[in-house]
Amino acid sequence: MECTRCGACCVAPDIAALDKPLGMRCPHLSADNLCSVYERRPQVCRDYGADEVCRLIEAPTLEERVHKYLALFGLTAEAEATREKGCTSMRRARGGA
């Protein structure tokens, strides 16, 4: 499957290499939903490839795609709690330093 460049993979999952919490927008995701550090992105981002999940979460907006992603994996409540706390750090969101 070819990447549609929707940006959902840069918002929905947590990304330890970037200390990015679940459900929070990656600080490197530009307004047009493209990676602003694409040439220097971490290996985990380089290794990620579009798959069936991308097809399952198709929706008109990034917000809807992220919502569908989180629901698909049963992570909606955890992501909501992270947003409510205002955590910008994955470690802080999980109760660490």
N, C-alpha and C positions, 0 to 999 in steps of 0.2 A: 504494500500500500504506500502511496506517495504522501508525504507530509502536506497538509493544507495550510500550514503556517497560521493556525488559529490561535496559538498562544496558551491553550489549556494546560499543556504539560509544563508551562512556566509559572502557573498559578496554583493549580490544584494539589499536586503532590508536594511533600516536604523534600528539600534538596539539601542534604547535610553538607555537601561540598561548598555550598553558598550560605549555609546557616539560615536557610529560608524555611519558615514554618509552613505547615499544612494550610492550604487555602489562601495564602497570602501571595500577592503579586511579586515576582522576582524583581529586585531593584534594577536589573539589567534589561527588563522587558520594556521596549519603547512604546510610545503611544500608538504606533501602528502594529503592535503585537509582534514585533521582530526583535531578536536579540541584539542589543547594542554592543555586546562583547563577543559576538559570534566567533571571530577568529581566535579568541583567547578563552572560550568557554571551557568549563571543567570537563573532564573525561566522561563523567556520568551523563552530561548533556550530549556530548559527542556520540556516546553509545546508544542513546535513546533513539528508537525508530518508530515510525508510525505503525500502528497495528490495529487489531480488531476493536480495541477500546476507542480509538479515534472515531470509528464508524458508529459505535454504540452511543457516543456522546454528541453526535452531530446536532447542532442547534444554530439558530440565527445569530446569537450573540455570545461573546466570550463568557459573560456571567452565567448564561444558561448552560453552556458547555461545562463550566467548572461545577455548577450545581449538580449536573447529571453525573460527572466523574465522581464527586464526593459521595453521592447517593449510591452509585454502582458498587463502591467499596465499603459502604457503611461508615463513612467518615464525616458525615454532615455535622453531627453534634460536636465532635472533636474540633473540627475547623471553626465552627461557630464560637466555641469557648475560646479558642485562640484569638479570634477577631475581637471578641468582647473584652479580653484582657489587653488588647492592643499590642500584643507581642510582635516585635519585629525580628526576634531571634528565635530560632528553633530550640536552642538550649533553654532559654527562659520560658518558652511555651511549654516545655516538658518538665519544668520545675528545677532545672539546673542553674548554674551560675549566671 
